[in-house]
Amino acid sequence: MARYKLVNTLTFGEMFVQALIWTVLIVVTFGLAAPFFAYYFLKLIINKTEIHEF
């Protein structure tokens, strides 16, 4: 029976830059970008996750 594990390849730098960009967008749009930030951040985490067999 094969065993799998989830490996996230997202680096701290990528998270920090995205959080900084979205913080600026939220301030500039007076909070209108906040719901989209939550969706985008979850999508980013899922897209950077890989399944490895061990």
PQR file of N, CA, C, O and H, with PARSE charges and radii, in Angstrom:
ATOM      1  N   MET A   1       0.843  -1.180   0.000 -0.4000 1.5000
ATOM      2  CA  MET A   1       0.000   0.000   0.000 -0.0000 2.0000
ATOM      3  C   MET A   1       0.886   1.240   0.000  0.5500 1.7000
ATOM      4  O   MET A   1       1.766   1.384   0.849 -0.5500 1.4000
ATOM      5  N   ALA A   2       0.652   2.117  -0.940 -0.4000 1.5000
ATOM      6  CA  ALA A   2       1.471   3.325  -1.066 -0.0000 2.0000
ATOM      7  C   ALA A   2       1.084   4.333   0.008  0.5500 1.7000
ATOM      8  O   ALA A   2      -0.079   4.449   0.396 -0.5500 1.4000
ATOM      9  H   ALA A   2      -0.063   1.999  -1.629  0.4000 1.0000
ATOM     10  N   ARG A   3       2.090   5.052   0.472 -0.4000 1.5000
ATOM     11  CA  ARG A   3       1.856   6.108   1.461 -0.0000 2.0000
ATOM     12  C   ARG A   3       2.214   7.441   0.816  0.5500 1.7000
ATOM     13  O   ARG A   3       3.151   7.533   0.024 -0.5500 1.4000
ATOM     14  H   ARG A   3       3.035   4.957   0.157  0.4000 1.0000
ATOM     15  N   TYR A   4       1.470   8.443   1.160 -0.4000 1.5000
ATOM     16  CA  TYR A   4       1.651   9.760   0.572 -0.0000 2.0000
ATOM     17  C   TYR A   4       1.772  10.799   1.663  0.5500 1.7000
ATOM     18  O   TYR A   4       1.265  10.627   2.771 -0.5500 1.4000
ATOM     19  H   TYR A   4       0.708   8.368   1.803  0.4000 1.0000
ATOM     20  N   LYS A   5       2.458  11.889   1.326 -0.4000 1.5000
ATOM     21  CA  LYS A   5       2.500  13.028   2.238 -0.0000 2.0000
ATOM     22  C   LYS A   5       2.384  14.305   1.422  0.5500 1.7000
ATOM     23  O   LYS A   5       2.803  14.359   0.266 -0.5500 1.4000
ATOM     24  H   LYS A   5       2.870  12.029   0.426  0.4000 1.0000
ATOM     25  N   LEU A   6       1.814  15.325   2.037 -0.4000 1.5000
ATOM     26  CA  LEU A   6       1.671  16.626   1.390 -0.0000 2.0000
ATOM     27  C   LEU A   6       2.894  17.470   1.717  0.5500 1.7000
ATOM     28  O   LEU A   6       3.294  17.587   2.876 -0.5500 1.4000
ATOM     29  H   LEU A   6       1.474  15.280   2.976  0.4000 1.0000
ATOM     30  N   VAL A   7       3.482  18.057   0.679 -0.4000 1.5000
ATOM     31  CA  VAL A   7       4.663  18.895   0.842 -0.0000 2.0000
ATOM     32  C   VAL A   7       4.350  20.266   0.261  0.5500 1.7000
ATOM     33  O   VAL A   7       3.979  20.387  -0.907 -0.5500 1.4000
ATOM     34  H   VAL A   7       3.157  17.962  -0.262  0.4000 1.0000
ATOM     35  N   ASN A   8       4.502  21.287   1.077 -0.4000 1.5000
ATOM     36  CA  ASN A   8       4.241  22.648   0.624 -0.0000 2.0000
ATOM     37  C   ASN A   8       5.573  23.298   0.253  0.5500 1.7000
ATOM     38  O   ASN A   8       6.500  23.322   1.064 -0.5500 1.4000
ATOM     39  H   ASN A   8       4.804  21.189   2.025  0.4000 1.0000
ATOM     40  N   THR A   9       5.671  23.822  -0.962 -0.4000 1.5000
ATOM     41  CA  THR A   9       6.917  24.419  -1.449 -0.0000 2.0000
ATOM     42  C   THR A   9       6.899  25.944  -1.379  0.5500 1.7000
ATOM     43  O   THR A   9       7.763  26.605  -1.955 -0.5500 1.4000
ATOM     44  H   THR A   9       4.918  23.803  -1.620  0.4000 1.0000
ATOM     45  N   LEU A  10       5.929  26.492  -0.682 -0.4000 1.5000
ATOM     46  CA  LEU A  10       5.805  27.938  -0.553 -0.0000 2.0000
ATOM     47  C   LEU A  10       6.880  28.455   0.400  0.5500 1.7000
ATOM     48  O   LEU A  10       7.024  27.944   1.510 -0.5500 1.4000
ATOM     49  H   LEU A  10       5.227  25.955  -0.214  0.4000 1.0000
ATOM     50  N   THR A  11       7.631  29.461  -0.028 -0.4000 1.5000
ATOM     51  CA  THR A  11       8.688  30.009   0.814 -0.0000 2.0000
ATOM     52  C   THR A  11       8.180  31.217   1.597  0.5500 1.7000
ATOM     53  O   THR A  11       7.159  31.816   1.259 -0.5500 1.4000
ATOM     54  H   THR A  11       7.514  29.876  -0.930  0.4000 1.0000
ATOM     55  N   PHE A  12       8.913  31.554   2.643 -0.4000 1.5000
ATOM     56  CA  PHE A  12       8.544  32.700   3.463 -0.0000 2.0000
ATOM     57  C   PHE A  12       8.572  33.983   2.638  0.5500 1.7000
ATOM     58  O   PHE A  12       7.715  34.850   2.809 -0.5500 1.4000
ATOM     59  H   PHE A  12       9.743  31.067   2.917  0.4000 1.0000
ATOM     60  N   GLY A  13       9.547  34.106   1.752 -0.4000 1.5000
ATOM     61  CA  GLY A  13       9.657  35.300   0.915 -0.0000 2.0000
ATOM     62  C   GLY A  13       8.449  35.492   0.022  0.5500 1.7000
ATOM     63  O   GLY A  13       7.956  36.610  -0.130 -0.5500 1.4000
ATOM     64  H   GLY A  13      10.243  33.401   1.613  0.4000 1.0000
ATOM     65  N   GLU A  14       7.964  34.401  -0.575 -0.4000 1.5000
ATOM     66  CA  GLU A  14       6.774  34.488  -1.424 -0.0000 2.0000
ATOM     67  C   GLU A  14       5.550  34.914  -0.613  0.5500 1.7000
ATOM     68  O   GLU A  14       4.756  35.739  -1.063 -0.5500 1.4000
ATOM     69  H   GLU A  14       8.364  33.493  -0.451  0.4000 1.0000
ATOM     70  N   MET A  15       5.407  34.350   0.575 -0.4000 1.5000
ATOM     71  CA  MET A  15       4.273  34.725   1.427 -0.0000 2.0000
ATOM     72  C   MET A  15       4.370  36.183   1.852  0.5500 1.7000
ATOM     73  O   MET A  15       3.370  36.900   1.846 -0.5500 1.4000
ATOM     74  H   MET A  15       6.052  33.680   0.941  0.4000 1.0000
ATOM     75  N   PHE A  16       5.562  36.621   2.218 -0.4000 1.5000
ATOM     76  CA  PHE A  16       5.754  37.985   2.696 -0.0000 2.0000
ATOM     77  C   PHE A  16       5.454  39.002   1.592  0.5500 1.7000
ATOM     78  O   PHE A  16       4.776  40.000   1.835 -0.5500 1.4000
ATOM     79  H   PHE A  16       6.375  36.038   2.222  0.4000 1.0000
ATOM     80  N   VAL A  17       5.953  38.754   0.397 -0.4000 1.5000
ATOM     81  CA  VAL A  17       5.722  39.680  -0.726 -0.0000 2.0000
ATOM     82  C   VAL A  17       4.238  39.749  -1.061  0.5500 1.7000
ATOM     83  O   VAL A  17       3.701  40.836  -1.270 -0.5500 1.4000
ATOM     84  H   VAL A  17       6.504  37.944   0.200  0.4000 1.0000
ATOM     85  N   GLN A  18       3.576  38.605  -1.114 -0.4000 1.5000
ATOM     86  CA  GLN A  18       2.144  38.599  -1.421 -0.0000 2.0000
ATOM     87  C   GLN A  18       1.345  39.311  -0.332  0.5500 1.7000
ATOM     88  O   GLN A  18       0.423  40.067  -0.638 -0.5500 1.4000
ATOM     89  H   GLN A  18       4.013  37.721  -0.944  0.4000 1.0000
ATOM     90  N   ALA A  19       1.684  39.080   0.924 -0.4000 1.5000
ATOM     91  CA  ALA A  19       0.985  39.752   2.022 -0.0000 2.0000
ATOM     92  C   ALA A  19       1.204  41.261   1.954  0.5500 1.7000
ATOM     93  O   ALA A  19       0.279  42.032   2.211 -0.5500 1.4000
ATOM     94  H   ALA A  19       2.433  38.466   1.173  0.4000 1.0000
ATOM     95  N   LEU A  20       2.399  41.683   1.615 -0.4000 1.5000
ATOM     96  CA  LEU A  20       2.699  43.107   1.500 -0.0000 2.0000
ATOM     97  C   LEU A  20       1.908  43.747   0.357  0.5500 1.7000
ATOM     98  O   LEU A  20       1.328  44.820   0.523 -0.5500 1.4000
ATOM     99  H   LEU A  20       3.150  41.057   1.405  0.4000 1.0000
ATOM    100  N   ILE A  21       1.887  43.094  -0.787 -0.4000 1.5000
ATOM    101  CA  ILE A  21       1.142  43.609  -1.937 -0.0000 2.0000
ATOM    102  C   ILE A  21      -0.349  43.703  -1.610  0.5500 1.7000
ATOM    103  O   ILE A  21      -0.990  44.709  -1.912 -0.5500 1.4000
ATOM    104  H   ILE A  21       2.358  42.222  -0.922  0.4000 1.0000
ATOM    105  N   TRP A  22      -0.897  42.660  -0.997 -0.4000 1.5000
ATOM    106  CA  TRP A  22      -2.321  42.671  -0.675 -0.0000 2.0000
ATOM    107  C   TRP A  22      -2.649  43.678   0.409  0.5500 1.7000
ATOM    108  O   TRP A  22      -3.740  44.248   0.404 -0.5500 1.4000
ATOM    109  H   TRP A  22      -0.376  41.843  -0.751  0.4000 1.0000
ATOM    110  N   THR A  23      -1.735  43.912   1.339 -0.4000 1.5000
ATOM    111  CA  THR A  23      -1.967  44.940   2.364 -0.0000 2.0000
ATOM    112  C   THR A  23      -2.078  46.314   1.710  0.5500 1.7000
ATOM    113  O   THR A  23      -2.947  47.107   2.073 -0.5500 1.4000
ATOM    114  H   THR A  23      -0.848  43.449   1.343  0.4000 1.0000
ATOM    115  N   VAL A  24      -1.209  46.595   0.755 -0.4000 1.5000
ATOM    116  CA  VAL A  24      -1.274  47.869   0.036 -0.0000 2.0000
ATOM    117  C   VAL A  24      -2.585  47.964  -0.741  0.5500 1.7000
ATOM    118  O   VAL A  24      -3.232  49.012  -0.741 -0.5500 1.4000
ATOM    119  H   VAL A  24      -0.504  45.951   0.460  0.4000 1.0000
ATOM    120  N   LEU A  25      -2.979  46.876  -1.402 -0.4000 1.5000
ATOM    121  CA  LEU A  25      -4.241  46.879  -2.148 -0.0000 2.0000
ATOM    122  C   LEU A  25      -5.440  47.108  -1.234  0.5500 1.7000
ATOM    123  O   LEU A  25      -6.367  47.832  -1.596 -0.5500 1.4000
ATOM    124  H   LEU A  25      -2.454  46.026  -1.402  0.4000 1.0000
ATOM    125  N   ILE A  26      -5.428  46.498  -0.056 -0.4000 1.5000
ATOM    126  CA  ILE A  26      -6.539  46.668   0.879 -0.0000 2.0000
ATOM    127  C   ILE A  26      -6.621  48.116   1.351  0.5500 1.7000
ATOM    128  O   ILE A  26      -7.714  48.668   1.478 -0.5500 1.4000
ATOM    129  H   ILE A  26      -4.675  45.910   0.239  0.4000 1.0000
ATOM    130  N   VAL A  27      -5.477  48.728   1.607 -0.4000 1.5000
ATOM    131  CA  VAL A  27      -5.471  50.125   2.047 -0.0000 2.0000
ATOM    132  C   VAL A  27      -5.924  51.041   0.918  0.5500 1.7000
ATOM    133  O   VAL A  27      -6.729  51.945   1.145 -0.5500 1.4000
ATOM    134  H   VAL A  27      -4.589  48.280   1.503  0.4000 1.0000
ATOM    135  N   VAL A  28      -5.429  50.827  -0.280 -0.4000 1.5000
ATOM    136  CA  VAL A  28      -5.757  51.692  -1.418 -0.0000 2.0000
ATOM    137  C   VAL A  28      -7.237  51.587  -1.781  0.5500 1.7000
ATOM    138  O   VAL A  28      -7.857  52.587  -2.144 -0.5500 1.4000
ATOM    139  H   VAL A  28      -4.776  50.092  -0.465  0.4000 1.0000
ATOM    140  N   THR A  29      -7.807  50.386  -1.687 -0.4000 1.5000
ATOM    141  CA  THR A  29      -9.214  50.201  -2.059 -0.0000 2.0000
ATOM    142  C   THR A  29     -10.154  50.342  -0.864  0.5500 1.7000
ATOM    143  O   THR A  29     -11.332  49.997  -0.959 -0.5500 1.4000
ATOM    144  H   THR A  29      -7.303  49.574  -1.392  0.4000 1.0000
ATOM    145  N   PHE A  30      -9.648  50.843   0.251 -0.4000 1.5000
ATOM    146  CA  PHE A  30     -10.454  51.048   1.469 -0.0000 2.0000
ATOM    147  C   PHE A  30     -11.145  49.761   1.928  0.5500 1.7000
ATOM    148  O   PHE A  30     -12.297  49.788   2.360 -0.5500 1.4000
ATOM    149  H   PHE A  30      -8.692  51.124   0.329  0.4000 1.0000
ATOM    150  N   GLY A  31     -10.438  48.647   1.832 -0.4000 1.5000
ATOM    151  CA  GLY A  31     -10.936  47.378   2.338 -0.0000 2.0000
ATOM    152  C   GLY A  31     -11.696  46.519   1.345  0.5500 1.7000
ATOM    153  O   GLY A  31     -12.079  45.397   1.676 -0.5500 1.4000
ATOM    154  H   GLY A  31      -9.502  48.625   1.481  0.4000 1.0000
ATOM    155  N   LEU A  32     -11.922  47.010   0.148 -0.4000 1.5000
ATOM    156  CA  LEU A  32     -12.685  46.226  -0.826 -0.0000 2.0000
ATOM    157  C   LEU A  32     -11.932  44.998  -1.329  0.5500 1.7000
ATOM    158  O   LEU A  32     -12.553  44.061  -1.832 -0.5500 1.4000
ATOM    159  H   LEU A  32     -11.611  47.921  -0.121  0.4000 1.0000
ATOM    160  N   ALA A  33     -10.624  44.984  -1.203 -0.4000 1.5000
ATOM    161  CA  ALA A  33      -9.830  43.854  -1.678 -0.0000 2.0000
ATOM    162  C   ALA A  33      -9.704  42.748  -0.628  0.5500 1.7000
ATOM    163  O   ALA A  33      -9.170  41.680  -0.930 -0.5500 1.4000
ATOM    164  H   ALA A  33     -10.119  45.745  -0.794  0.4000 1.0000
ATOM    165  N   ALA A  34     -10.179  42.977   0.587 -0.4000 1.5000
ATOM    166  CA  ALA A  34     -10.000  42.009   1.674 -0.0000 2.0000
ATOM    167  C   ALA A  34     -10.619  40.637   1.384  0.5500 1.7000
ATOM    168  O   ALA A  34      -9.945  39.632   1.610 -0.5500 1.4000
ATOM    169  H   ALA A  34     -10.613  43.844   0.833  0.4000 1.0000
ATOM    170  N   PRO A  35     -11.847  40.537   0.901 -0.5600 1.5000
ATOM    171  CA  PRO A  35     -12.394  39.198   0.621  0.2800 2.0000
ATOM    172  C   PRO A  35     -11.608  38.456  -0.466  0.5500 1.7000
ATOM    173  O   PRO A  35     -11.479  37.233  -0.416 -0.5500 1.4000
ATOM    174  N   PHE A  36     -11.097  39.184  -1.426 -0.4000 1.5000
ATOM    175  CA  PHE A  36     -10.323  38.562  -2.496 -0.0000 2.0000
ATOM    176  C   PHE A  36      -8.966  38.088  -2.004  0.5500 1.7000
ATOM    177  O   PHE A  36      -8.415  37.124  -2.535 -0.5500 1.4000
ATOM    178  H   PHE A  36     -11.202  40.177  -1.467  0.4000 1.0000
ATOM    179  N   PHE A  37      -8.424  38.756  -0.996 -0.4000 1.5000
ATOM    180  CA  PHE A  37      -7.145  38.345  -0.406 -0.0000 2.0000
ATOM    181  C   PHE A  37      -7.268  36.962   0.212  0.5500 1.7000
ATOM    182  O   PHE A  37      -6.399  36.113   0.014 -0.5500 1.4000
ATOM    183  H   PHE A  37      -8.872  39.539  -0.564  0.4000 1.0000
ATOM    184  N   ALA A  38      -8.340  36.729   0.957 -0.4000 1.5000
ATOM    185  CA  ALA A  38      -8.533  35.426   1.594 -0.0000 2.0000
ATOM    186  C   ALA A  38      -8.605  34.322   0.544  0.5500 1.7000
ATOM    187  O   ALA A  38      -7.972  33.277   0.698 -0.5500 1.4000
ATOM    188  H   ALA A  38      -9.046  37.418   1.117  0.4000 1.0000
ATOM    189  N   TYR A  39      -9.363  34.543  -0.511 -0.4000 1.5000
ATOM    190  CA  TYR A  39      -9.474  33.558  -1.585 -0.0000 2.0000
ATOM    191  C   TYR A  39      -8.123  33.334  -2.259  0.5500 1.7000
ATOM    192  O   TYR A  39      -7.722  32.190  -2.475 -0.5500 1.4000
ATOM    193  H   TYR A  39      -9.878  35.391  -0.636  0.4000 1.0000
ATOM    194  N   TYR A  40      -7.418  34.417  -2.592 -0.4000 1.5000
ATOM    195  CA  TYR A  40      -6.148  34.298  -3.299 -0.0000 2.0000
ATOM    196  C   TYR A  40      -5.105  33.578  -2.451  0.5500 1.7000
ATOM    197  O   TYR A  40      -4.347  32.755  -2.965 -0.5500 1.4000
ATOM    198  H   TYR A  40      -7.744  35.346  -2.416  0.4000 1.0000
ATOM    199  N   PHE A  41      -5.062  33.882  -1.158 -0.4000 1.5000
ATOM    200  CA  PHE A  41      -4.042  33.283  -0.291 -0.0000 2.0000
ATOM    201  C   PHE A  41      -4.271  31.778  -0.145  0.5500 1.7000
ATOM    202  O   PHE A  41      -3.318  30.999  -0.169 -0.5500 1.4000
ATOM    203  H   PHE A  41      -5.678  34.551  -0.741  0.4000 1.0000
ATOM    204  N   LEU A  42      -5.526  31.368   0.007 -0.4000 1.5000
ATOM    205  CA  LEU A  42      -5.815  29.932   0.070 -0.0000 2.0000
ATOM    206  C   LEU A  42      -5.463  29.247  -1.242  0.5500 1.7000
ATOM    207  O   LEU A  42      -4.928  28.138  -1.245 -0.5500 1.4000
ATOM    208  H   LEU A  42      -6.301  32.000   0.028  0.4000 1.0000
ATOM    209  N   LYS A  43      -5.765  29.908  -2.355 -0.4000 1.5000
ATOM    210  CA  LYS A  43      -5.435  29.358  -3.665 -0.0000 2.0000
ATOM    211  C   LYS A  43      -3.916  29.218  -3.826  0.5500 1.7000
ATOM    212  O   LYS A  43      -3.441  28.226  -4.379 -0.5500 1.4000
ATOM    213  H   LYS A  43      -6.200  30.808  -2.352  0.4000 1.0000
ATOM    214  N   LEU A  44      -3.166  30.195  -3.352 -0.4000 1.5000
ATOM    215  CA  LEU A  44      -1.710  30.156  -3.423 -0.0000 2.0000
ATOM    216  C   LEU A  44      -1.161  28.968  -2.638  0.5500 1.7000
ATOM    217  O   LEU A  44      -0.275  28.260  -3.118 -0.5500 1.4000
ATOM    218  H   LEU A  44      -3.552  31.000  -2.902  0.4000 1.0000
ATOM    219  N   ILE A  45      -1.676  28.752  -1.453 -0.4000 1.5000
ATOM    220  CA  ILE A  45      -1.212  27.635  -0.624 -0.0000 2.0000
ATOM    221  C   ILE A  45      -1.532  26.301  -1.296  0.5500 1.7000
ATOM    222  O   ILE A  45      -0.687  25.406  -1.328 -0.5500 1.4000
ATOM    223  H   ILE A  45      -2.395  29.327  -1.063  0.4000 1.0000
ATOM    224  N   ILE A  46      -2.728  26.164  -1.823 -0.4000 1.5000
ATOM    225  CA  ILE A  46      -3.112  24.908  -2.480 -0.0000 2.0000
ATOM    226  C   ILE A  46      -2.279  24.666  -3.734  0.5500 1.7000
ATOM    227  O   ILE A  46      -1.881  23.530  -3.994 -0.5500 1.4000
ATOM    228  H   ILE A  46      -3.415  26.891  -1.796  0.4000 1.0000
ATOM    229  N   ASN A  47      -2.009  25.701  -4.508 -0.4000 1.5000
ATOM    230  CA  ASN A  47      -1.224  25.539  -5.733 -0.0000 2.0000
ATOM    231  C   ASN A  47       0.237  25.201  -5.465  0.5500 1.7000
ATOM    232  O   ASN A  47       0.891  24.602  -6.318 -0.5500 1.4000
ATOM    233  H   ASN A  47      -2.332  26.623  -4.297  0.4000 1.0000
ATOM    234  N   LYS A  48       0.754  25.567  -4.318 -0.4000 1.5000
ATOM    235  CA  LYS A  48       2.143  25.273  -3.979 -0.0000 2.0000
ATOM    236  C   LYS A  48       2.307  23.972  -3.190  0.5500 1.7000
ATOM    237  O   LYS A  48       3.402  23.671  -2.714 -0.5500 1.4000
ATOM    238  H   LYS A  48       0.222  26.055  -3.625  0.4000 1.0000
ATOM    239  N   THR A  49       1.224  23.199  -3.050 -0.4000 1.5000
ATOM    240  CA  THR A  49       1.273  21.940  -2.318 -0.0000 2.0000
ATOM    241  C   THR A  49       1.374  20.780  -3.302  0.5500 1.7000
ATOM    242  O   THR A  49       0.643  20.717  -4.290 -0.5500 1.4000
ATOM    243  H   THR A  49       0.335  23.443  -3.438  0.4000 1.0000
ATOM    244  N   GLU A  50       2.291  19.867  -3.010 -0.4000 1.5000
ATOM    245  CA  GLU A  50       2.511  18.701  -3.864 -0.0000 2.0000
ATOM    246  C   GLU A  50       2.278  17.438  -3.054  0.5500 1.7000
ATOM    247  O   GLU A  50       2.414  17.441  -1.831 -0.5500 1.4000
ATOM    248  H   GLU A  50       2.884  19.918  -2.207  0.4000 1.0000
ATOM    249  N   ILE A  51       1.926  16.359  -3.740 -0.4000 1.5000
ATOM    250  CA  ILE A  51       1.756  15.054  -3.101 -0.0000 2.0000
ATOM    251  C   ILE A  51       2.969  14.208  -3.454  0.5500 1.7000
ATOM    252  O   ILE A  51       3.259  13.985  -4.630 -0.5500 1.4000
ATOM    253  H   ILE A  51       1.814  16.357  -4.733  0.4000 1.0000
ATOM    254  N   HIS A  52       3.677  13.737  -2.432 -0.4000 1.5000
ATOM    255  CA  HIS A  52       4.849  12.904  -2.634 -0.0000 2.0000
ATOM    256  C   HIS A  52       4.577  11.507  -2.088  0.5500 1.7000
ATOM    257  O   HIS A  52       3.975  11.343  -1.027 -0.5500 1.4000
ATOM    258  H   HIS A  52       3.441  13.918  -1.477  0.4000 1.0000
ATOM    259  N   GLU A  53       5.030  10.514  -2.830 -0.4000 1.5000
ATOM    260  CA  GLU A  53       4.907   9.124  -2.370 -0.0000 2.0000
ATOM    261  C   GLU A  53       6.173   8.746  -1.635  0.5500 1.7000
ATOM    262  O   GLU A  53       7.278   9.038  -2.093 -0.5500 1.4000
ATOM    263  H   GLU A  53       5.519  10.647  -3.692  0.4000 1.0000
ATOM    264  N   PHE A  54       6.012   8.093  -0.492 -0.4000 1.5000
ATOM    265  CA  PHE A  54       7.198   7.621   0.233 -0.0000 2.0000
ATOM    266  C   PHE A  54       6.987   6.236   0.768  0.5500 1.7000
ATOM    267  O   PHE A  54       7.880   5.678   1.406 -0.5500 1.4000
ATOM    268  H   PHE A  54       5.115   7.855  -0.121  0.4000 1.0000
TER
END
